[in-house]
Amino acid sequence: MFKTKDILDCSETGAVTRHWLSLSKIGSVPSLEDMDPVRFPKALPHISLFKYDPDGDDYYCRLAGEDVSDAHAERMKGKYLSVLYPDEQFRTIRTHWNSVRSRKEALIVSCELHHSVKIIPSLHVILPLKEADRSEFIMSISVYRYDVEYFHKDDVSRTYSYSYITDEIRQFLLSR
């Protein structure tokens, strides 16, 4: 499993996470327009951006980088989270993303696929964002270290680990 400090050392998640951490304040989140993609070009293929829809308590995909899109059986952009994932997985993701929005803290999700020969990892950094009109967003940076076709097989078991970047951890990461 990935550890919290690993997100800053990972070429796909490090720059975008540092940028978000430098913009975040206790009790508030950075605005979407403050997230400057020039600062994290290696992350772009791994980023998906979802706008929260409070009427349906669902998330609408506004953007999906190439690697994230390739990791899903169907095109993500323009679809709701509830359409992209089976019911149970959707409810789990939505619960965590709603928590990220309410806590105003980033979430690190480490996943391991239990393959018969080896354990295969993936890493996700979930960042809350907002817009001036009070719209809320989730930016997800997903790093897959396996054949994504294999991930979607039902006979593969997965283990997940979740950790929030609290203010104490934020301060530690920014001081590195």
FENKA-V751469 format. One record per helix or strand of 2 or more residues. SS is the DSSP state (@ for helix, = for strand). FROM is the first residue (numbers start at 1). LEN is the number of residues. If there is no record, write none. Layout:
BEGIN
SS;FROM;LEN
SS;FROM;LEN
END
This chain:
BEGIN
@;6;4
@;14;10
@;32;3
@;37;10
=;47;7
=;58;7
@;66;5
@;81;4
@;87;17
=;107;8
=;119;12
=;136;9
@;148;4
=;157;8
@;167;9
END
